[in-house]
Amino acid sequence: MARHLEDRRLGMMPVAIPVLDPRFSLERSPRWVRAVFDGVTIADSKRVLLLREVGRLPVYYFPLADVRAEMLERTNHTVPSEYKGEASLWNLRGATRQAEDAAWSYDTLIEGAPDVRGHIAFYWDQMDAWYEEDERAYGHARDPYKMGVDARQSARHVRIELAGVTLAETRRPLLLFELGLPVRYYIPSEDVRMDLLAPSDTVTQCAYKGSANHWNAHIDGRDYPDIAWTYREPLIVATPVAGAVAFYQERGVDIFVDGERLERPETQWSRR
């Protein structure tokens, strides 16, 4: 059996979208993504690939190592793709239900195709539920280039360190994804060493989030000016981060997420 990629479950867009250059874009998503099937988390990854193609909704590709292999059954069915080649289809086998041809992967690719080998994608509507960080996701993967600000509550372990001192540590951060900027980790003030911070006179403006008040840090006799910021009364789109504290990696702060130290963004990043 063959099924064309125009199948609605592969995400045909009902309206025109800007042309990509090239016609697709593949990148590692900073989001923690999970898919649930038959009450079981069948895919759980913090290293998913996000594929954007002209005329189609974005699709998450999970590393096979992050998928419950015992719930997958390869079929003899394939799906042709103009830009990628032949996709192999997979059935899903749960304890109480099954889904035929509910996932796909590529063993080989045509020249110039996005390299999604070693990964698998799932038809969104065949899953019980999808999650980005700790929040339910609906409809399809979000396109990070079609939104200004997107906040997600998370259960990741985030630790903030400056000059060898832990300034904040939490398992309830709020991750703020913003077009063209690094992911920002907003920490509830209760999980921040506020005794090491003092209000700064610096106030900056963001068209999407509003006015940000800044914090100085004082550690072992040394001052670190404007090392963090807080939106006390953010605009509606950024309401979830109200009162939380975020820190500048660009100014010497180390951020550890689930035990892994994040690389610092380039110094040109200045917006909060």
Secondary structure, 3 states (H helix, E strand, C coil): CECCCCCHHHCECCCCCCCCCCCEEEEECCCCEEEEECCEEEEEECCCEEEEECCECCEEEEEHHHECHHHEEEEEEEEEECCCEEEEEEEEECCCCEEEEEEEECCCCCCCCCCCCCEEEECHHHCCEEEECCEEECCCCCCCCCCCEEEEECCCCEEEEECCEEEEEECCCEEEEECCCCCEEEECHHHECHHHEEEEEEEEEECCCEEEEEEEEEECCEEEEEEEEECCCCCHHHHHHCCCEEECHHHCCEEEECCEECCCCCCCCCCC
